Amino acid sequence: MSSLEFYTSLSAIWIAIAWFPYILDRIMVHGLTGTMANPTPSLA
């Protein structure tokens, strides 16, 4: 594995970890089906 592949994979892991709290919050606020649904203009 080259250093480029190593740092790219580290970046991908960091992005996944950074988005995890946001996704959990969306599930807590809107529920699982609301989170997976197509957003509407009236959705806050």
Distance bins in CASP14 RR format, pairs under 12 A and 6 or more apart:
PFRMAT RR
TARGET T0000
AUTHOR 0000-0000-0000
RMODE 2
METHOD distances of the structure
MODEL  1
1 7 0 0 0 0 0 1 0 0 0 0 0
1 8 0 0 0 0 1 0 0 0 0 0 0
1 9 0 0 0 0 1 0 0 0 0 0 0
1 10 0 0 0 0 0 1 0 0 0 0 0
2 8 0 0 0 0 1 0 0 0 0 0 0
2 9 0 0 0 0 0 1 0 0 0 0 0
3 9 0 0 0 0 0 1 0 0 0 0 0
3 10 0 0 0 0 0 1 0 0 0 0 0
4 10 0 0 0 0 0 1 0 0 0 0 0
4 11 0 0 0 0 0 1 0 0 0 0 0
5 11 0 0 0 0 0 1 0 0 0 0 0
5 12 0 0 0 0 0 1 0 0 0 0 0
6 12 0 0 0 0 0 1 0 0 0 0 0
6 13 0 0 0 0 0 1 0 0 0 0 0
7 13 0 0 0 0 0 1 0 0 0 0 0
7 14 0 0 0 0 0 1 0 0 0 0 0
8 14 0 0 0 0 0 1 0 0 0 0 0
8 15 0 0 0 0 0 1 0 0 0 0 0
9 15 0 0 0 0 0 1 0 0 0 0 0
9 16 0 0 0 0 0 1 0 0 0 0 0
10 16 0 0 0 0 0 1 0 0 0 0 0
10 17 0 0 0 0 0 1 0 0 0 0 0
11 17 0 0 0 0 0 1 0 0 0 0 0
11 18 0 0 0 0 0 1 0 0 0 0 0
12 18 0 0 0 0 0 1 0 0 0 0 0
12 19 0 0 0 0 0 1 0 0 0 0 0
13 19 0 0 0 0 0 1 0 0 0 0 0
13 20 0 0 0 0 0 1 0 0 0 0 0
14 20 0 0 0 0 0 1 0 0 0 0 0
15 22 0 0 0 0 0 1 0 0 0 0 0
15 23 0 0 0 0 0 1 0 0 0 0 0
16 22 0 0 0 0 0 1 0 0 0 0 0
16 23 0 0 0 0 1 0 0 0 0 0 0
17 23 0 0 0 0 0 1 0 0 0 0 0
17 24 0 0 0 0 0 1 0 0 0 0 0
19 25 0 0 0 0 0 1 0 0 0 0 0
19 26 0 0 0 0 0 1 0 0 0 0 0
20 26 0 0 0 0 0 1 0 0 0 0 0
20 27 0 0 0 0 0 1 0 0 0 0 0
21 27 0 0 0 0 0 1 0 0 0 0 0
21 28 0 0 0 0 0 1 0 0 0 0 0
22 28 0 0 0 0 0 1 0 0 0 0 0
22 29 0 0 0 0 0 1 0 0 0 0 0
22 35 0 0 0 0 0 1 0 0 0 0 0
23 29 0 0 0 0 0 1 0 0 0 0 0
23 30 0 0 0 0 0 1 0 0 0 0 0
23 31 0 0 0 0 0 1 0 0 0 0 0
23 32 0 0 0 0 0 1 0 0 0 0 0
23 35 1 0 0 1 0 0 0 0 0 0 0
23 36 0 0 0 0 0 1 0 0 0 0 0
24 30 0 0 0 0 0 1 0 0 0 0 0
24 31 0 0 0 0 0 1 0 0 0 0 0
24 32 0 0 0 0 0 1 0 0 0 0 0
24 35 0 0 0 0 1 0 0 0 0 0 0
25 31 0 0 0 0 0 1 0 0 0 0 0
25 35 0 0 0 0 1 0 0 0 0 0 0
26 32 0 0 0 0 1 0 0 0 0 0 0
26 33 0 0 0 0 0 1 0 0 0 0 0
26 34 0 0 0 0 1 0 0 0 0 0 0
26 35 1 0 1 0 0 0 0 0 0 0 0
26 36 0 0 0 0 1 0 0 0 0 0 0
26 37 0 0 0 0 0 1 0 0 0 0 0
26 39 0 0 0 0 0 1 0 0 0 0 0
26 43 0 0 0 0 0 1 0 0 0 0 0
26 44 0 0 0 0 0 1 0 0 0 0 0
27 33 0 0 0 0 1 0 0 0 0 0 0
27 34 0 0 0 0 1 0 0 0 0 0 0
27 35 1 0 1 0 0 0 0 0 0 0 0
27 36 0 0 0 0 1 0 0 0 0 0 0
27 37 0 0 0 0 0 1 0 0 0 0 0
28 34 0 0 0 0 0 1 0 0 0 0 0
28 35 0 0 0 0 1 0 0 0 0 0 0
29 35 0 0 0 0 1 0 0 0 0 0 0
29 43 0 0 0 0 0 1 0 0 0 0 0
29 44 0 0 0 0 1 0 0 0 0 0 0
30 36 0 0 0 0 1 0 0 0 0 0 0
30 37 1 0 0 1 0 0 0 0 0 0 0
30 39 0 0 0 0 1 0 0 0 0 0 0
30 40 0 0 0 0 0 1 0 0 0 0 0
30 43 0 0 0 0 1 0 0 0 0 0 0
30 44 0 0 0 0 1 0 0 0 0 0 0
31 37 0 0 0 0 1 0 0 0 0 0 0
34 40 0 0 0 0 0 1 0 0 0 0 0
34 43 0 0 0 0 1 0 0 0 0 0 0
35 43 0 0 0 0 0 1 0 0 0 0 0
37 43 0 0 0 0 1 0 0 0 0 0 0
END
